[in-house]
Structure formats: C-alpha cells, structure tokens
Amino acid sequence: MQKYFFEYYKTLASGLMLLLFTITVYAQTPTHVPRDRTEPVNFFESTENIIFFVVLPLLIVVFYFLWKRDVKKRQDKQKDQS
C-alpha cells in the first residue's frame, strides 16, 4: 500500500512540476515584440566576414591546443627534473 502511494505521489509531483514549468516558459514568451524575418548572414560574401568568422576562430582553437601541448611538455619536464 505504501509503495503504491509513493508511486502515485511521484507521478503526481512530476506532473505538477511539468505543468508549472510549462506555464513559466509560456509566460516568458514576448508578445509585443515585432517578429520581422531577416535573411541569414552570408559569411562568405566579403573578406572581412571570412576573416572574422572563419579564420580567427580557427586560429584561436589551433593556438589553444598548441599552448596546452606546451604547458604539458613543461610539466613533464619539471616532473622529470624532480
């Protein structure tokens, strides 16, 4: 009997939480905001877009991995010396 009550309580509680979360999400949708449809940005139409949105992020990722490799080599070198 107690096990049945716990299962019923768990189902009821999860349903209530789902209802509350749904109401909260629905309440946060803007109603008085204009919804103009704009075209997506074409990243490859100018050289600046290619540099800023493609080349620079790739360089940042490459330099990050090179830096992490260098830090690991330094740590390994310090371990070997001590």
Rosetta blueprint (number, residue, H / E / L):
1 M L
2 Q H
3 K H
4 Y H
5 F H
6 F H
7 E H
8 Y H
9 Y H
10 K H
11 T H
12 L H
13 A H
14 S H
15 G H
16 L H
17 M H
18 L H
19 L H
20 L H
21 F H
22 T H
23 I H
24 T H
25 V H
26 Y H
27 A H
28 Q L
29 T L
30 P L
31 T L
32 H L
33 V L
34 P L
35 R L
36 D L
37 R L
38 T L
39 E L
40 P L
41 V L
42 N L
43 F L
44 F L
45 E L
46 S L
47 T H
48 E H
49 N H
50 I H
51 I H
52 F H
53 F H
54 V H
55 V H
56 L H
57 P H
58 L H
59 L H
60 I H
61 V H
62 V H
63 F H
64 Y H
65 F H
66 L H
67 W H
68 K H
69 R H
70 D H
71 V H
72 K H
73 K H
74 R H
75 Q H
76 D H
77 K H
78 Q H
79 K H
80 D H
81 Q H
82 S L
